[in-house]
Amino acid sequence: MYDIIIIGAGVSGSASARELSRYKANICVVDKEEDVSSGTSKANSAIAHAGYDAEPGSLMAKLNVQGNEMMEALSKELDFPFKRIGSMVVCVHEEDIYKLEALLERGKKNGVKDLRIVDGKEAHELEPNLTEAVVAALYAPTAGIVCPFGMNIAYAENASVNGVEFKLNTEVQNIRKTAGGYALETNNGVLEAKAVVNAAGVYADKFHNMVSEEKIHITPRRGDYCLLDKTAGQHVSHTIFPLPDNFGKGVLVTPTVHGNLLVGPTAIDIEDKDATATTQEGLDFLTNKAGEAVSNLPMRQVITSFAGLRAHEDHHEFIIGEVKDAKGFVDVAGIESPGLTSAPAIGKMVSGIVAEMMHLEEKTDFIPNRKGIVSLSELDREAQKKLIEEKPEYGNIICRCEMITEGEILDAIHRPLGARSLDGVKRRTRAGMGRCQAGFCSPRTMEILARELHVSLADITKCGGDSRLIVGTVKDEL
């Protein structure tokens, strides 16, 4: 019997777990995937939105601005990449400038700081690669960029260090109310808890509807992206948005915290909650749409494309709180954009709700800080030399594109909630995220994983489940 079970190890669930780990409680996070940050939290725009887009007075608007304001201090406390680079919503028709003015007023109501409209001349001075058609822009200097999986992993690791148990590869199949709370039937047996936090992303409606007569509905909204090589990373220095439409904030062009350029997303409503395959139609749309705001986009520098699913609730609003007819069951549902930005505030809000509901007592030994993986390439020569002398494995380059060492991969495997797959290593170290997209480093990374985990090479997967890369050997075939 746990005090609290959190369904979902994405950024909302992990943030909630970390904030709840401040209290004396027996907490467990369950997720059907083999690693944390394996759903929406790993495939999104990686933006810390300023907060001018959401409807004033909405929970979405409130938590967006709060989360943005918390992000810088949190990134230092938990040691994940974040940069406040600013964003621009560009307007290409004089007759549409009133839409920028409406966004400006909305932003002011939401409490966004330093928001202003700039004319075409200043817009091009701020961002020389805007198209000539741009006549004005809404400039939001408080917007930023973040590493989404870095943030998610940091939250989860810190929660783990503070006593939260994580059960991965554990799929919740049914939830039953019990006299003492809830029984969660999983592929690994039955788990019981006094309270449940439902942070299951696109599946949050499924679990809510198991315990409540007041149903909710979430539509998976697919977003396709193109990631460009670091040689294109300086094409823009701010996040560039078009004017938003009914399907969201539109196709953006932005630098990433790691020096790449990101273009996306599309917004396509689908039915399959696991359908993350890209389409040629979607990728073509990205290229054409992004080119309306930013000129000479070097799309031949694309090194990969991917898609993520947003949990679009029918009323386009976050649903956070105890379910009226299911005492002890707390929803964290409908967390679509700006969910990543809002995550710090969501975690605080959820922990406040649950702590009050369960009369939890705060710990005196909570550990607030977490140190990330040391990147050899970011150290100066003297520090590199010292580290390699102390730990020679840091002198062995495994991923040549990103200059990732064996030492970094070993750290990724052996730290709390360590990597167990190629994607787990990739999200923690960037080994495999460079120009060759793991073409050269995969075999060596697999050997390190197999050696350190004491398993066969054939047991190493790309992302858990049946995603094995080795299906036999030539000798066996012969």
Salt bridges, closest charged atoms under 4 A:
ASP3 OD1 - LYS194 NZ 3.14
GLU19 OE2 - ARG18 NH1 2.99
GLU19 OE1 - ARG22 NE 2.66
GLU19 OE1 - LYS348 NZ 3.32
GLU33 OE2 - LYS32 NZ 2.82
ASP35 OD2 - ARG427 NH2 3.29
ASP35 OD2 - ARG428 NH1 2.72
ASP53 OD2 - LYS249 NZ 3.89
GLU55 OE1 - ARG106 NH2 3.38
GLU72 OE1 - ARG84 NE 3.46
GLU77 OE1 - ARG18 NH2 2.91
ASP79 OD2 - LYS371 NZ 3.49
ASP96 OD1 - LYS99 NZ 3.63
GLU105 OE2 - LYS108 NZ 3.87
GLU122 OE2 - ARG116 NH2 2.83
GLU125 OE2 - LYS121 NZ 2.68
GLU127 OE1 - HIS238 ND1 2.69
GLU157 OE1 - ARG370 NE 2.88
GLU157 OE1 - ARG415 NH1 2.63
GLU165 OE2 - LYS167 NZ 3.18
GLU185 OE2 - ARG176 NE 2.58
ASP205 OD1 - LYS273 NZ 3.26
ASP224 OD1 - ARG222 NE 3.21
ASP229 OD2 - ARG435 NH2 2.71
ASP269 OD1 - ARG221 NE 2.65
ASP274 OD1 - LYS32 NZ 3.57
GLU292 OE1 - LYS289 NZ 3.82
GLU313 OE2 - HIS315 ND1 2.91
ASP314 OD1 - HIS217 ND1 3.06
ASP331 OD2 - HIS208 ND1 2.55
GLU336 OE2 - HIS312 ND1 2.80
GLU336 OE2 - HIS316 ND1 2.87
GLU361 OE2 - LYS24 NZ 3.23
GLU402 OE1 - LYS230 NZ 2.81
GLU402 OE1 - ARG430 NE 3.10
GLU406 OE2 - ARG451 NH2 2.84
ASP411 OD1 - ARG415 NE 3.09
ASP423 OD1 - LYS426 NZ 3.51
ASP423 OD2 - LYS462 NZ 3.01
GLU447 OE1 - ARG444 NH1 3.18
GLU452 OE1 - HIS414 NE2 2.70
GLU452 OE2 - ARG451 NE 2.75
